[in-house]
Amino acid sequence: MNGWRVYALAKGGYRVVVAQPLGVVDRLSALFLRLSLPIWLGLGVLTGILAYFSVGQALWPLRRLAQGAERFTMVDPPPGNDEVARLARSFARLLAALKAEREREARFLALASHELKTPIAAFRVGLETLLRAREVDRETLKRLKLQAERLEALAENLLALSRAQAQDLRWEEVDLVVLAGEVFDRFQPLAVARGGEILLETEPVAVQADPRLLERALNNLVHNALVHGQGAVRLRVGVEGGRPFVEVGDEGQGPAPGRAEGLGIRVVRQVAEALGAEVLLRREQGFAVRLRFRAVSGSSPLMVPGADAPEVKG
């Protein structure tokens, strides 16, 4: 029936018919739609606004860190232990590491520029003098050779300093006796040319280290002792108190306390720090610099890896 809802039930000879007009239901449905639709729309808009401000408030620490990253300035991460706080702290640590690396790079470039400026200028002047000369001047060639050797040593020191600061290490077993013997052979001609001598004292010992960085450190110590020290230069390798060491000393008094250190000893200290060794200065019966490594195990002469690196002492 049009406009009516009809229900019919037949049982036991009786038939019951119930009819309901649909106009009331239609009017109630329309009224419900007119009332509920604005309410639901308002609730949706209000929920969206609240969600926007809530998410913005939660992500505000990340926006502060992002702004700090754009300006490369440090921003304190927020307290708490939720996901956003942990993410912010991780980002802050990453930013701190990047800033430290950038500052290290700036210091390294400034040091390289300062150290290389003088020998490069002297090398250029020598070349200009040689070009103007009508005949080959052997003295000028000798000076150029010395400047070239100095530039080579500076480049190797700067490279070693950069690798040590960046912890770019290649760990392997290093026989200190073999390494000291190679350094001894390399500087023996220089000692003879300067009227001096190098003495080598060793006992079998090996350590875990980066051989290239350790060799550069020993080269610097022996060269400084030959050029700036007095008397015989002594290169020693051994074990004392269960700790391997390599020591370079001479019969002089060494640099005056408080004097600014040159690039060579700075490389030695940085290499020692990277390898987890100590730098010890001794001023008894001459001057000596000792690199003392971590303690050896009871069953092997190798340095025990993984121990905490001690502080570098002056």
C-alpha positions as CSV (number, residue, x, y, z in Angstrom):
1,M,0.0,0.0,0.0
2,N,1.4,3.3,-1.1
3,G,2.6,5.3,2.0
4,W,1.9,2.5,4.5
5,R,3.9,-0.3,6.1
6,V,1.7,-3.4,6.6
7,Y,2.3,-6.5,8.7
8,A,0.0,-9.6,8.5
9,L,0.0,-12.8,10.6
10,A,-2.4,-15.7,10.1
11,K,-2.7,-18.4,12.8
12,G,-5.5,-20.7,14.0
13,G,-8.1,-19.4,11.7
14,Y,-7.4,-15.8,12.7
15,R,-5.6,-13.2,10.6
16,V,-4.1,-10.1,12.2
17,V,-3.1,-7.1,10.0
18,V,-1.2,-4.1,11.4
19,A,-0.6,-1.0,9.2
20,Q,1.6,2.0,9.9
21,P,1.7,5.2,7.9
22,L,5.3,6.0,6.7
23,G,4.9,9.7,6.7
24,V,5.8,9.9,10.3
25,V,9.0,7.9,9.8
26,D,10.0,10.0,6.8
27,R,9.5,13.2,8.8
28,L,11.5,11.8,11.7
29,S,14.3,10.8,9.3
30,A,14.4,14.2,7.7
31,L,14.4,15.9,11.1
32,F,17.3,13.6,12.2
33,L,19.3,14.5,9.1
34,R,18.8,18.2,9.5
35,L,19.8,18.1,13.2
36,S,22.7,15.6,13.1
37,L,24.4,16.6,9.9
38,P,25.6,20.0,11.2
39,I,26.6,18.5,14.5
40,W,28.7,15.8,12.8
41,L,30.2,18.4,10.5
42,G,31.1,20.7,13.4
43,L,32.6,17.8,15.4
44,G,34.7,16.9,12.3
45,V,36.0,20.4,11.9
46,L,36.7,20.7,15.6
47,T,38.5,17.4,15.7
48,G,40.6,18.4,12.7
49,I,41.6,21.6,14.4
50,L,42.5,19.9,17.7
51,A,44.4,17.2,15.8
52,Y,46.3,19.9,13.8
53,F,47.4,21.8,17.0
54,S,48.1,18.5,18.9
55,V,50.4,17.2,16.1
56,G,52.0,20.6,15.7
57,Q,52.7,20.7,19.5
58,A,54.2,17.2,19.4
59,L,56.3,17.9,16.4
60,W,57.5,21.3,17.6
61,P,60.8,19.9,19.0
62,L,61.6,18.4,15.6
63,R,60.9,21.7,13.9
64,R,63.2,23.4,16.4
65,L,65.9,20.9,15.6
66,A,65.3,21.3,11.9
67,Q,65.7,25.1,12.2
68,G,68.9,24.5,14.2
69,A,70.2,22.2,11.5
70,E,69.6,24.9,8.8
71,R,71.6,27.4,10.9
72,F,74.0,24.7,12.1
73,T,73.4,25.6,15.7
74,M,72.8,23.3,18.6
75,V,69.3,23.0,20.1
76,D,68.5,21.2,23.4
77,P,66.3,18.2,22.7
78,P,63.0,18.0,24.7
79,P,62.6,15.9,27.8
80,G,60.5,12.7,27.9
81,N,60.8,9.2,26.7
82,D,58.2,9.1,23.9
83,E,59.0,8.4,20.2
84,V,59.2,12.0,19.3
85,A,61.6,12.8,22.2
86,R,63.8,9.9,21.4
87,L,63.9,10.8,17.7
88,A,64.7,14.4,18.6
89,R,67.6,13.3,20.9
90,S,69.0,11.1,18.1
91,F,68.8,13.9,15.7
92,A,70.5,16.3,18.2
93,R,73.3,13.8,18.6
94,L,73.7,13.5,14.9
95,L,73.8,17.3,14.5
96,A,76.4,17.5,17.3
97,A,78.6,14.9,15.6
98,L,78.3,16.7,12.2
99,K,79.1,20.1,13.9
100,A,82.2,18.6,15.6
101,E,83.3,17.0,12.3
102,R,82.9,20.4,10.6
103,E,84.9,22.2,13.3
104,R,87.6,19.5,13.0
105,E,87.8,19.9,9.3
106,A,88.1,23.7,9.6
107,R,90.9,23.3,12.1
108,F,92.7,20.8,9.9
109,L,92.4,23.1,6.8
110,A,93.7,26.1,8.9
111,L,96.7,23.9,10.1
112,A,97.4,22.6,6.6
113,S,97.4,26.1,5.1
114,H,99.7,27.4,7.9
115,E,102.2,24.5,7.6
116,L,102.3,24.4,3.8
117,K,102.6,28.1,3.1
118,T,106.3,28.5,4.0
119,P,107.8,25.5,2.3
120,I,105.7,26.0,-0.9
121,A,106.9,29.7,-1.1
122,A,110.5,28.6,-0.6
123,F,110.2,25.9,-3.2
124,R,108.7,28.5,-5.7
125,V,111.5,30.9,-5.0
126,G,114.1,28.2,-5.6
127,L,112.5,27.3,-8.9
128,E,112.4,30.9,-10.0
129,T,116.1,31.3,-9.1
130,L,117.0,28.1,-11.1
131,L,115.0,29.3,-14.1
132,R,116.8,32.6,-14.2
133,A,120.3,31.0,-13.9
134,R,122.2,30.3,-17.1
135,E,123.8,27.2,-15.6
136,V,122.5,24.5,-13.3
137,D,123.3,25.5,-9.7
138,R,123.7,22.3,-7.7
139,E,123.4,24.2,-4.4
140,T,120.0,25.4,-5.5
141,L,119.0,21.9,-6.6
142,K,120.0,20.6,-3.1
143,R,117.9,23.2,-1.4
144,L,115.0,22.3,-3.7
145,K,115.4,18.7,-2.9
146,L,115.3,19.5,0.9
147,Q,112.2,21.6,0.4
148,A,110.6,18.7,-1.6
149,E,111.4,16.3,1.2
150,R,110.0,18.7,3.7
151,L,106.8,19.1,1.7
152,E,106.5,15.3,1.4
153,A,106.9,14.9,5.2
154,L,104.3,17.7,5.8
155,A,101.8,16.0,3.5
156,E,102.3,12.6,5.2
157,N,101.9,14.2,8.6
158,L,98.8,16.0,7.6
159,L,97.3,12.9,6.1
160,A,98.2,10.9,9.3
161,L,96.7,13.6,11.5
162,S,93.5,13.6,9.5
163,R,93.2,9.8,9.6
164,A,93.9,9.6,13.3
165,Q,91.3,12.3,14.1
166,A,88.7,10.6,11.9
167,Q,89.5,7.2,13.5
168,D,90.2,5.9,10.0
169,L,92.2,3.0,11.3
170,R,93.3,-0.3,9.8
171,W,94.0,-2.6,12.8
172,E,96.4,-5.5,12.4
173,E,99.2,-7.2,14.3
174,V,102.4,-5.1,14.3
175,D,105.7,-6.5,15.3
176,L,107.4,-3.6,17.1
177,V,110.8,-5.0,16.6
178,V,110.4,-5.1,12.8
179,L,108.9,-1.7,12.7
180,A,111.6,-0.1,14.9
181,G,114.2,-1.8,12.7
182,E,112.7,-0.3,9.5
183,V,112.7,3.2,11.2
184,F,116.3,2.6,12.3
185,D,117.5,1.8,8.8
186,R,115.6,4.7,7.3
187,F,117.2,7.3,9.6
188,Q,120.7,5.9,9.8
189,P,122.0,7.9,6.8
190,L,120.6,11.1,8.3
191,A,122.4,10.3,11.6
192,V,125.7,9.7,9.9
193,A,125.3,12.9,7.8
194,R,124.8,14.9,11.0
195,G,127.7,13.2,12.8
196,G,125.4,11.4,15.2
197,E,124.3,7.8,15.8
198,I,121.1,5.8,16.5
199,L,121.1,3.0,19.0
200,L,118.5,0.3,18.7
201,E,117.4,-1.8,21.8
202,T,114.6,-4.3,21.3
203,E,112.9,-7.3,22.9
204,P,110.2,-9.4,21.1
205,V,106.7,-7.8,21.4
206,A,103.8,-7.1,19.1
207,V,100.7,-5.0,19.4
208,Q,97.4,-4.5,17.6
209,A,97.7,-1.1,15.8
210,D,97.6,0.7,12.5
211,P,101.1,0.2,11.1
212,R,101.1,3.2,8.9
213,L,100.1,5.6,11.7
214,L,102.4,4.1,14.2
215,E,105.3,4.2,11.7
216,R,104.6,7.9,11.0
217,A,104.6,8.6,14.8
218,L,108.0,6.9,15.2
219,N,109.4,8.7,12.1
220,N,108.5,12.0,13.7
221,L,110.0,11.1,17.1
222,V,113.3,9.9,15.6
223,H,113.6,12.8,13.2
224,N,113.0,15.4,16.0
225,A,115.6,13.7,18.2
226,L,118.2,13.7,15.4
227,V,117.5,17.3,14.3
228,H,116.7,19.0,17.7
229,G,118.2,16.6,20.2
230,Q,121.7,16.1,21.5
231,G,124.1,13.2,21.6
232,A,123.1,9.7,20.6
233,V,119.5,8.8,19.8
234,R,118.2,5.7,21.4
235,L,115.2,3.8,20.0
236,R,113.9,1.2,22.4
237,V,111.2,-1.5,22.2
238,G,110.1,-3.6,25.1
239,V,107.6,-4.5,27.8
240,E,107.4,-2.9,31.2
241,G,104.8,-3.8,33.8
242,G,103.0,-6.0,31.3
243,R,102.6,-3.1,28.9
244,P,104.4,-2.9,25.5
245,F,106.2,0.4,24.7
246,V,108.3,2.0,22.1
247,E,110.5,4.9,23.2
248,V,112.7,7.5,21.4
249,G,115.2,9.5,23.5
250,D,118.4,11.5,23.3
251,E,120.9,13.0,25.7
252,G,119.5,16.6,25.6
253,Q,116.9,18.3,27.8
254,G,114.2,18.4,25.2
255,P,111.9,21.3,24.5
256,A,111.3,23.9,27.2
257,P,108.1,23.1,29.3
258,G,105.1,25.1,28.0
259,R,106.6,25.6,24.6
260,A,104.1,25.2,21.7
261,E,104.3,21.8,20.1
262,G,105.0,21.4,16.4
263,L,103.1,19.4,13.9
264,G,105.2,16.3,14.4
265,I,104.5,15.9,18.1
266,R,100.9,16.8,17.5
267,V,100.7,13.9,15.1
268,V,102.3,11.6,17.7
269,R,99.7,12.6,20.3
270,Q,96.8,12.2,18.0
271,V,98.0,8.8,16.7
272,A,98.5,7.6,20.3
273,E,95.0,8.7,21.2
274,A,93.6,6.9,18.2
275,L,95.5,3.7,19.1
276,G,94.6,3.8,22.8
277,A,98.1,4.4,23.9
278,E,99.7,6.9,26.3
279,V,102.3,9.5,25.5
280,L,104.8,9.8,28.4
281,L,107.6,12.4,28.5
282,R,110.7,11.6,30.5
283,R,113.3,14.2,31.4
284,E,115.7,12.0,33.5
285,Q,119.1,11.4,32.1
286,G,118.1,13.1,28.8
287,F,114.8,13.5,27.1
288,A,112.6,10.7,25.9
289,V,109.1,10.2,24.5
290,R,107.5,6.9,25.2
291,L,104.4,5.4,23.6
292,R,103.0,2.9,26.1
293,F,100.2,0.6,24.8
294,R,97.6,-1.4,26.7
295,A,98.5,-4.3,28.8
296,V,99.3,-7.7,27.2
297,S,97.5,-10.9,28.1
298,G,99.1,-13.6,30.1
299,S,99.3,-16.1,27.3
300,S,100.2,-13.9,24.3
301,P,102.5,-11.0,23.7
302,L,99.8,-9.2,21.8
303,M,98.1,-6.1,23.1
304,V,94.6,-6.9,24.4
305,P,92.0,-5.2,22.1
306,G,88.9,-3.6,23.4
307,A,90.2,-2.1,26.6
308,D,89.4,1.5,27.5
309,A,91.8,4.0,26.1
310,P,93.8,5.8,28.8
311,E,94.2,9.5,28.9
312,V,97.1,11.0,27.0
313,K,99.6,12.5,29.5
314,G,102.0,15.3,28.9
